[in-house]
Amino acid sequence: MYKKWLLSSFILLVILLALLPGVANARLSVSSPEGTLKRADLIVTGTVIERNYEDERRKVTIEINEVLKGTIEEKQLKLERKKNDVYGWTGFDFPEPGAKIFLLLGGDKTHGYWPAGDLNFLAVVADGHVSELYKGSKIGINDQSWPQEDYAKAYDAFYQSHRQDKADLEQTGKMTKEQIATLIQTQGKHNKDSYIEGLSFELANLDDDAAWEIVAKIDGAVHLGQFFIFDQDLSGAYKLIAEEDWKVEQWDFNNPIEIEDKRIFKLVTRTGGTGLDVFTGHLWYLKQGKFIEAWQGTVKERSMMAGPETFYMKVGGYQVDVEGKRLYQWETTHQLDQDGVSPKGDLKTSTKVYLFNGTAFIQEESQKADPAQAIIVEEEREVIPNVLVVTKTVSDYAHGQHIIWVEGRFKHTAGELYLTLLDEKGQQMQSGGIHKSDEVKPIDDEWSFFSHKLIEDTGKVVDTDKATIIFHLQKEGKNQKGLLYVPAKNPVGIFTKDTGKSQDISNKDINSDHKNWEVVSRTRRVEGTILKLDMTSDELKTVVLKVTKNIQLPNDPVDSYYRAGQIIEIVFDEKLASAGSIRDRLKQGAQIVVTFAQYAVPPDGKVVLGASLGEGTYYVENGKYYDIEGKEVAPAQ
């Protein structure tokens, strides 16, 4: 009986000890000053603007002043806690409204925020420093202990090393417009030719480190401009990490799209020329000091390049589903009346879906047309009301040329039918002006059937996935015109086709492994980011590359039409034994330079882009270029 009483008393004693405050506190979530800083997902400074304490619940609202770690879009932060039956409030206590505080939190915008630990997550800010903990505690873990002063000292050191208040930078003269102009003139590719009078800049935290980047733009003219990003190196000096010939119309650094570990930012650029005005949206981010463009798409495009019959407007938009990691894009196109403003004719809307693959948004396979098949559209499209109807179009690409077959019917009393072909920017795709329809057959007393083949043969066409057929019905000096937009097919990897004089780097020298393939284009060179590799342990088959910039080859009289943002697939079919120093750099996300040409592959003449590892393929490190032997080279030579 005595043993049973003793055992029961011991168990009761253990339970009572567990309920004592000293024992309960041992179960609280606490850590060292450095551990608390590390475990926090979000560290901010702010001002307490509202405090509502009830018997069983406490609420506090904080206006955020600075974000020192992590990201948060909201300008105000609301925290709430219900009283714990065992632990009570466990440090959830804030100073009176108006107090400046340093706050460490866990969580995210999806699941909400909470204190980064049960104690010592809150400190007071005074005179630009973390002065002390607010109702803090001395913490002991095993044989180590940290007084409140250790936390305040560590928090202040973090605060001073991470704070980068933009106004302070400008007001104290740490960074001025003149200094940024000097950075551009000494590091930019245009050097002293940049139009500094049009310079403006912002300071923004674009990546995961504490240092703020400088983002600058130059407005040179309606469609001319430059874009720069400078980041601090280990010595604290600002270095140019990105430069684009972009006229930037809008940028937004306060509302990034957060996918995986990427903070993706938005900007809009403007390009064009006489009769053409194009606004393009760009999504981009920084990774390990490199500028990566994740996607681009048309926001608005208006063309009045040729006659009124070719005037058109295109408007577009997009929305990102962060949870599904998808981007939905839509474009609506319609003709414009002669005033260049009023809509005319039918609206044509297309939609595409892109999936984020960890580097960029890539169009989903289910959305892509089979590259081996021609694009066939069989539907009635009224081009000239009550006069001309198109019933079928077939778009293909062969031997380096766009080919479009069109057939339909027209009223033969309206005159003789002529056709011509333009690209989406109004440039002529077929030489010789308008061409009489290849075939015309009467259907009845009123209507005639027509069929015609349009062939791109000017050698000046930019890459295009759309074309415009212009119909002319001519009779007795009168001319009725109609316009039809049709898809234009590009073979896998093909984005342009050029002809012209030979270059210093001859086509026969590019990719000796493809010597039995017929060269059907000029040689081109681009720098880009590797999105995908088809590679075995000993062979490189293909590389999918996102172009970051075109590199014009010397003595090439024809400008390349490749531009930043295009995605191309290049065939190597080459043993990695010949890759040299490049072999270890062939990874997703790596930056390389490739020299390539279009080849017609026997026996069926399929056109691909081909390149060689040993001829004009370089890897990029720290802004410098190296060949397969590891020797530094100039990419434009």
TASUL-V835918 format. One record per residue. SS is DSSP state (h for helix, s for strand, l for the rest). OMEGA is omega as a letter, one per 20 degrees, with the letter a starting at -180 (none if undefined). BURIAL is + if it has 16 or more other ideal C-beta (glycine too) atoms within 10 Angstrom, else -. Layout:
ss-><SS:SS>
omega-><OMEGA:OMEGA>
burial-><BURIAL:BURIAL>
This chain:
ss-><l:h:h:h:h:h:h:h:h:h:h:h:h:h:h:h:h:h:h:l:h:h:h:h:h:l:l:l:l:l:l:l:h:h:h:h:h:h:h:l:l:s:s:s:s:s:s:s:s:s:s:s:s:l:l:l:s:s:s:s:s:s:s:s:s:s:s:s:s:l:l:l:l:l:l:s:s:s:s:s:s:s:l:s:l:l:l:s:l:l:l:l:l:l:l:l:l:l:l:s:s:s:s:s:s:s:s:s:l:l:l:s:s:s:s:l:l:l:l:l:l:s:s:s:s:s:l:l:s:s:s:s:s:l:l:l:l:l:s:s:s:l:l:s:s:s:l:h:h:h:h:h:h:h:h:h:h:h:h:h:h:h:l:l:l:h:h:h:h:h:h:l:l:l:l:l:h:h:h:h:h:h:h:h:h:h:h:l:l:l:h:h:h:l:l:h:h:h:s:s:s:s:s:s:l:l:l:l:l:l:l:l:s:s:s:s:s:s:s:l:l:l:l:l:s:s:s:s:s:s:s:s:l:l:l:l:l:s:s:s:s:s:s:s:l:l:l:s:s:s:s:s:s:s:s:s:s:s:s:l:l:s:s:s:s:s:s:s:s:s:s:s:s:l:l:s:s:s:s:s:s:s:s:s:s:s:s:l:l:s:s:s:s:s:s:s:s:s:s:s:s:s:s:l:l:l:l:h:h:h:l:s:s:s:s:s:s:s:s:s:s:l:l:l:l:s:s:s:s:s:s:s:s:s:s:s:l:l:l:l:l:l:s:s:s:s:s:s:s:s:s:s:s:s:s:s:l:l:l:l:s:s:s:l:h:h:h:l:l:l:l:l:l:l:s:s:s:s:s:s:s:s:s:s:l:l:l:s:s:s:s:s:s:s:s:s:s:s:l:l:s:s:s:s:s:s:s:s:s:s:s:h:h:h:l:s:s:s:s:s:s:s:s:l:l:l:l:s:l:l:l:l:l:l:s:s:l:l:s:s:s:s:l:l:l:l:s:s:s:s:s:s:s:s:s:l:l:l:l:l:l:l:l:l:l:s:s:s:s:s:s:s:s:s:s:l:l:s:s:s:s:s:s:s:s:s:s:l:l:l:l:l:l:l:l:l:l:l:l:l:l:l:l:l:l:l:h:h:h:l:l:h:h:h:l:l:l:s:s:l:l:l:l:s:s:s:s:s:s:s:s:s:s:s:s:l:l:l:s:s:s:s:s:s:s:s:s:s:s:s:l:l:l:l:l:l:l:l:l:l:l:l:l:l:l:l:s:s:s:s:s:s:s:s:s:h:h:h:l:h:h:h:h:h:h:l:l:l:l:l:s:s:s:s:s:s:s:s:s:s:s:l:l:l:l:s:s:s:s:s:s:s:l:l:s:l:l:s:s:s:s:l:l:s:s:s:l:l:l:l:l:s:s:l:l:l:l>
omega-><a:a:r:r:a:r:r:r:r:r:r:r:r:a:a:r:a:a:r:a:a:r:a:a:r:a:a:r:a:r:r:r:a:r:r:r:a:a:a:r:a:r:a:r:a:r:r:a:r:r:a:a:r:a:a:a:r:r:r:r:a:r:a:r:a:r:a:r:a:r:r:a:a:r:r:a:r:r:a:r:r:a:r:a:a:a:a:a:r:r:a:a:a:r:a:r:a:a:r:a:r:a:r:a:r:r:r:a:r:a:a:a:r:a:a:a:a:a:r:r:a:r:a:r:r:r:r:a:r:a:a:r:r:a:a:a:r:a:r:r:a:a:a:r:a:r:a:a:r:r:a:a:r:a:r:r:r:a:a:a:a:a:r:a:a:a:r:a:a:a:a:r:a:r:a:r:r:r:r:r:r:r:a:a:a:a:a:a:r:r:a:a:a:a:a:r:a:a:r:a:r:r:a:r:a:a:a:a:a:a:r:r:r:r:a:r:r:r:a:r:a:a:a:r:r:a:a:r:r:r:a:r:a:r:a:r:r:a:r:r:r:r:r:r:a:r:a:r:a:r:a:a:a:a:a:r:a:r:a:r:a:r:a:a:a:r:a:r:a:r:r:a:a:r:a:a:a:r:a:r:r:r:a:r:r:r:a:r:r:r:a:r:a:a:r:r:a:r:r:r:r:a:r:a:a:a:a:a:r:r:r:r:r:r:a:r:r:r:a:r:a:a:r:r:a:r:r:a:r:r:r:a:r:r:r:r:a:r:r:a:a:r:a:r:a:r:r:a:r:a:r:r:a:r:r:a:a:r:a:r:a:a:a:a:a:a:a:r:r:a:a:a:r:r:a:r:r:r:a:r:a:a:r:a:r:a:a:a:r:a:a:r:r:a:a:r:a:r:r:a:r:r:r:r:r:r:a:a:r:r:a:r:a:r:r:a:r:a:r:a:r:r:a:r:r:r:a:r:a:a:r:r:a:a:r:a:a:a:r:r:r:r:r:a:a:a:r:r:r:r:a:r:r:a:r:a:a:a:a:a:r:r:a:r:r:r:a:r:r:r:r:r:a:r:r:r:r:a:r:a:r:a:r:r:r:r:r:a:r:r:a:r:a:r:r:r:a:r:a:a:a:a:r:r:a:a:a:r:a:r:r:r:a:a:r:r:r:r:a:r:r:r:r:r:r:r:a:r:r:r:a:r:r:a:r:a:a:a:r:a:a:r:r:a:r:a:r:r:r:r:a:a:a:r:r:a:a:r:r:r:r:a:a:r:r:r:a:r:a:a:r:a:a:r:a:r:a:a:r:a:a:a:a:a:a:a:r:a:a:a:a:r:a:r:a:r:r:a:r:a:r:j:a:r:r:a:r:r:a:r:r:r:a:a:r:r:a:r:a:r:r:r:r:a:a:r:a:r:r:r:r:a:r:a:a:a:none>
burial-><-:-:-:-:-:-:-:-:-:-:-:-:-:-:-:-:-:-:-:-:-:-:-:+:-:-:-:-:-:+:+:+:+:-:+:+:+:-:-:+:+:+:+:+:+:+:+:+:-:-:+:-:-:-:-:-:-:+:-:+:+:+:-:+:-:+:+:+:+:+:+:+:-:-:-:-:+:-:+:-:+:-:-:-:-:-:-:-:-:+:+:+:-:+:-:-:-:-:+:+:+:+:+:+:+:+:-:-:-:-:-:-:+:-:+:+:+:+:+:+:+:+:+:+:+:-:-:-:-:+:+:+:+:+:-:+:+:-:+:-:-:-:-:-:-:+:-:+:-:+:+:+:-:+:+:+:-:+:+:-:-:+:-:+:-:-:-:-:-:-:-:-:-:-:+:-:-:-:-:+:+:-:+:+:-:-:+:+:-:-:-:-:-:+:-:-:-:-:+:-:+:-:+:+:+:+:+:-:-:-:-:+:+:+:+:+:+:+:+:-:-:-:-:-:+:+:+:+:+:+:+:+:-:-:-:-:-:+:-:+:+:+:+:+:+:+:+:+:-:-:+:-:+:-:-:+:+:+:+:-:-:+:+:+:+:+:+:+:+:+:+:+:-:-:-:+:+:+:+:+:+:+:+:+:+:+:-:-:+:+:+:+:+:+:+:+:+:+:+:+:+:+:+:+:+:+:-:-:+:+:+:+:+:+:+:+:-:+:-:+:-:-:-:-:-:+:+:-:+:-:+:-:+:+:+:+:-:-:-:-:-:-:-:-:+:-:-:-:-:-:-:+:-:+:+:+:-:-:+:+:+:+:-:-:-:-:-:-:-:-:-:-:-:+:+:-:-:-:-:-:+:-:+:+:-:-:+:+:+:+:-:-:+:+:+:+:+:+:-:+:+:+:+:+:+:+:+:+:+:+:-:+:-:+:+:-:+:+:+:+:+:+:+:+:+:+:+:+:+:+:-:-:-:-:+:-:+:-:-:+:-:-:-:-:-:-:+:+:+:+:-:+:-:+:+:+:+:+:-:+:+:+:+:+:-:+:+:+:+:+:+:+:+:+:-:-:-:-:-:+:+:+:+:+:+:+:+:+:+:+:+:-:+:+:+:+:+:+:-:-:-:-:+:-:+:-:+:-:-:+:+:-:+:+:-:-:+:-:+:+:+:+:+:+:+:+:+:+:+:+:+:+:+:-:+:-:-:-:-:+:-:+:+:+:+:+:+:+:+:+:+:-:+:-:-:+:-:+:-:+:+:+:+:+:+:+:+:+:+:+:+:+:+:+:-:+:-:-:+:+:-:+:-:-:+:+:-:-:-:+:+:+:+:+:+:+:+:+:+:+:-:-:-:-:-:+:+:+:+:+:+:+:+:+:+:+:+:+:+:+:-:-:-:-:+:+:+:+:-:-:-:-:-:-:+:-:->
